[in-house]
Every structure is written in structure tokens, then in C-alpha cells.
Amino acid sequence: MNLIGKIIGNRYEILEEAGNGGMATVFKAKDHVLNRYVAVKVLKDEYTTDSDFIKRFNSEAQSAAGLSHANIVSIYDVGFEEENNLYYIVMELVKGKTLKQIIKKDGVISWKWAVNIAMQIASALEEAHKNGIVHRDIKPHNIIITEDGVAKVTDFGIAKAVSNSTITAFGTTIGSVHYFSPEQAKGGVTDAKSDLYSLGVVMYEMLTGKVPFDADTPVSVALKHMQEEPKEPIEINGDIPTAINQIVVKAMRKDPNERYQTATEMLQDLAKALKDPDGDFVIIENKNGQYTRVMKAVDEKEKKKKNFFKEHPKTKILIYLLAIVLLFVIVFLVTKIALDGGIKKKVAIPNLVNMTLEEVQSQVDSLNLKLEKTEAASSEVEEGRIISQEPPFKEGEKLKEGETIKVVVSKGPEMTELQNFVGMKIEDVRNLALESGITLNEEMQNNNKVQAGYVVSQDVTAGTMVKSGDTVNVVVSAGTAKTKVPYVIGMDEGTANATLVNANLKTKVTYVSEEDKENGKVLSQSIEAGEETAEGTEIEIKVNKVEDKKKTIKLVLEKVPTVESSSSNTVGGSSSVTITVVVNGKTTVNGKSAKVGDLDVDLGTVTGSGVQKIEVRVVQGNMTKTITKEVNIDDYGDNATWYIKE
């Protein structure tokens, strides 16, 4: 069905197609209620009869509508139009390119820009995961980079809100095969850590220009996700710093327990990597419960070692002898430590998160562990309490006495002075809000004085001290409101004026006189019907106003005639008569008294134009004499006298 030009939901006018996916088509549309441009996602016809697809499609709006974040595409509305069997979602219209388009064009993205994008995606996932929503389809195609460099995550089409942290796909794999996690490939349990694996794949592609696994069929790619280890990014692109390489490797661990456990953890390492790109701070837990650092591949070093031993065979024998001596020394020391009772015992890792620093110090001391602390601002954790710990608390996991637990202590919300956003581009305001951690609520309003895309007002006064997590509402100009010019030709002046006013237009009336056109009707309009123009524009209409050409002439009976056979009524040589005048069938004089022979008897006036039919009835007794005449008033001047003769 061609939807271009149609209005759905009684408010969204479909303007043009903006994108086409496997399940739905996205259109650019005009919201005539709020007078703004939006994106409308419409489910394709072939899926409208599939209840599973419909549920998944509706789930996109239900999951994402509650999310408010600078890096998540906002959902405004969801609906179903029974007449055309349309399922649709109304979303924020984002101007920009998908990350996939950028990678295709540029190939490899600089590591700093890649980390910046990854941090924005991780921030969006952090917000979604806190609300119990797992995206499950993170890929460059679903990341839009705006013209100002803001990354926005879209297409929560297969996300589901859950009461716990897991989603079971019931034996099916959902998502794009090149980017989904090993557990998705198996059709098993997926949770927030699956999204972080996909984010690792996205980073891999940004840094190398390639996906980590590729094959001729989707099944082959899925098997590689489950069974093979990818080549590390740094082996493909030697310009990648060590820490960035380590972050990607950790995010893409096949065992979910060895990956980042939360988007917050990954964000923290990404932030550290920007400051210390070659640092050695990325730590993962191996299957045996020990912690290790992710290191670069050493294949080249091993190769050099083998070549060295081939060239110096005696050196190899010497090393073997030294190894035997060293083994005896180690056995001796271990035996001595055991006999002296010096072997350190293991203690359970305590759960320190949200405890006060004093409580933490007391508990760590009682377990003979060491404490290393750093501070960070937090709008969610009270000042002086623990935000996170490394290693994290896990039931049954232990540390040796004397080992160190690192904790991050909350400094409370970071306060900052709110800037004056009025007059700034909204894209710049979004970046400032992101940097300071405040939530920005935007309302689009038409404004004839402020350029579209610039802030008109804010509800929190500039200079106010705000903290991370606070909300600031801003009104953003949508520019001058537009309206379509209605068709008013052929209407009378009053109707045409009301029609234009109802379309938020002004009217200027000019009168013309065209005798061959209908009097009082609009003959033309200055802007053609159907054209779009700014509200308040003045439309000139020309109204036909033909001048009134009616004239008035005076009727005079030149001499009162004698009515035949009326001599019997004559008295004293004269007779009385009554006169009635009928003009065009309408009596104008009735029973006027006169005498036979009277001269210049006034019979009133007649007004009009063209030929007038005049009938003068003279009544004498029972007899009547009728004089019938026709006069063309146009042949006489106004107020002329016309004499009626017998």
C-alpha cells in the first residue's frame, strides 16, 4: 500500500519513505496536532497476520516509551489503524547516518572517536538495563549518529521488559548473526551481558573495519561465535592502544561471567582508556576463579624463541638444568611454608556495595584483607557509601588473606552551575547536558521569531546549581508554522474570509467589477490553493462587485380620459374617476381620485432598469378604461418625467 500523502491516526501525514528494514518500513511524517516532524515505523503487510511479530513489534513501543535518555531514540505514540490494517509506532525523527553507513564509507574509525561512540551506546544500555530492558539487537545498523556526533540507539523491536535480569528466547535466536552473543547463537538465556558482547563486536568493527566472524551462511557465523576465538583487533590494526584492545577482548568473552557484568563497569573502563590508552587496568575472571589481565598475543615472541633455540642448542640444555634446580628450590620453600604454618587461608569476598567507608574498613580489617579506595561522583549512591568494588561480590567466591579489594566511594552528586541555554542550538545543549549528567526534556513549539532548532526558554534559571540526574525542561523552536492555502474562488466574501481565517491566514479584499461574472463572488486569490505557506500570511482575494444601475422615473398621466358610456355619471359637465396603476404586475397606486380632463396627474414613480410594463386603469362608475404602456427606463435619465398618453 502506498502511504505517501495519507494521514494515519487522524494526525500523522506521511511525507516520504526514510528507511526500509526486514520487519517494518520507516516514514518521515508531519504531526499536525503538535506541528512537528516525526518518524513513523509501519509493520510490513506480510507480518500483520503473524501474532508473534505483532507482539514483538508492539513490544518495541512498550519497552522503549518509558526510557528518557539523550542516547535513546524517543517513542511518542503507538497505534493500530483497522481500516488499512496498519500497526505503527511514532518516534523521534533523528537526522544523521547509521553507524554502519559511516563504517562502510570510512572503513576504520579512529580509536578516540570509536571509544566516544561506544561510551554513548553503553550509557544508553545502562539506562535500559536499569529499567529491566535488554535490547538483544545491538548492531551498527541500529545506531544513528546525528550531524552533531550524538549516538542514538534505536529499534527496541525485540526487547522485552522483565522482572529479573534474564530473557529466554525459547530455543530461538533473535538478532543479527554477525553481532549476537554465543548464548543467543545457542538459543539460550540472554541478559544485559549479551548486549555488552554485541557492543564489543560493534567496537571491533569500528576499530578494524571488519566483523570478527564471517562466513557464507548465517549458521556458519553462529557456530564461529560459539566455538572460535576471534583475532584480536590490535593484530589487524596496530594503531589500536592496548587498553582499547583489552576492553574489546573482555566484552567479547564467550563465557558471560568473564565479560563486563554491567554497562556501568564497561563505561568506567572506557573512560579510563581515554585518559590512559596504554594502561593495564582491564581485569577479567578466568573459569578457575582467578583474576588475570587481558594481554596481547605473543605468537611472534614464541616464534623468535623457537628460532633462538634452534640456533643455540646448548642454551636450551642450560635452561633445562636451571629449571631442575629451580624446581628443587620451590619444593623446598613450599615444604618449609607448610611446616611453619605460613600458608595463607582464603576468606569469602564480602559484599561492600552501599556500605559506609567506616563499615567497609572494619570488615576488611577483620578478614585480614587490604583496602584501596578511589572517589567518584554519583547521583544514585549517598555520599560516603560504596558505589562498586573490584573484585565484585559473588556467592562462594574467595580471596587470600592479604589481597586487596578496590572500592569506589561516592562523593555524592556532582554539582554544577546551569548554563543559559536560551538562544543555543539544541544539539549543543544536549552535549552540555550529557557532560553534566542532567536530564533534558524537550518540547517543540512553533515560533515565528526564533530559528528552528534553537532553545526558546528553560524552566530552571541559568546560574542555578544543579546535580547529576536533575531534570531541566526546555522549549525548542520548531520554526514558523506552515499551513496549506484553501480554495476560496467562487465563494462569497464572508465565507471566503472565514475559510482563510480558519486556516490561520489573513485576508485582504480587493473589489472588481465584471458584469459577465456572478456578483458578490470571489474571482481570484493571490496564492494558489494547496500551496504551503507560513501561518499569518496575507492572501489577497478579488471580489466581483457590479455597480447598481437602477434608475427612478416619475409617471405623469398627461390627461385623464373619458371612459366610454359613462355620460350618465357626468355631473355639471365633469365626471369623477378613480385611477389604479400597476407596474410589472404590482399595484403602485390604488384608487387615486381625479376628474375627466384633468392634466398632468401625478402617478408616483417607478424604479428599475430595462423595460417596465405599466398599466393605468381609469374607473368611472361601473366602467373601466385601461391604458397599457411599456417604457425602457435605460433610455431616460434618473428622476426624469415620463408622460402617459391615451
Helices and strands as residue ranges (DSSP letters): E 7-8, E 12-20, E 24-31, E 36-43, G 45-47, H 51-64, E 75-81, E 86-92, E 96-98, H 99-106, H 111-130, E 133-134, G 140-142, E 143-146, E 151-153, E 160-161, E 166-168, H 182-185, E 189-191, H 192-208, H 218-227, H 233-236, H 242-251, G 256-258, H 263-275, E 283-285, E 291-293, H 299-311, H 313-339, E 346-348, H 357-366, E 370-376, E 386-390, E 398-400, E 404-410, E 415-417, H 426-436, E 439-445, E 455-458, E 465-467, E 471-477, E 482-484, H 493-502, E 506-512, E 522-525, E 532-534, E 538-544, E 551-559, G 567-569, E 576-583, E 586-595, E 599-608, E 611-620, E 623-632, G 633-635, E 641-644
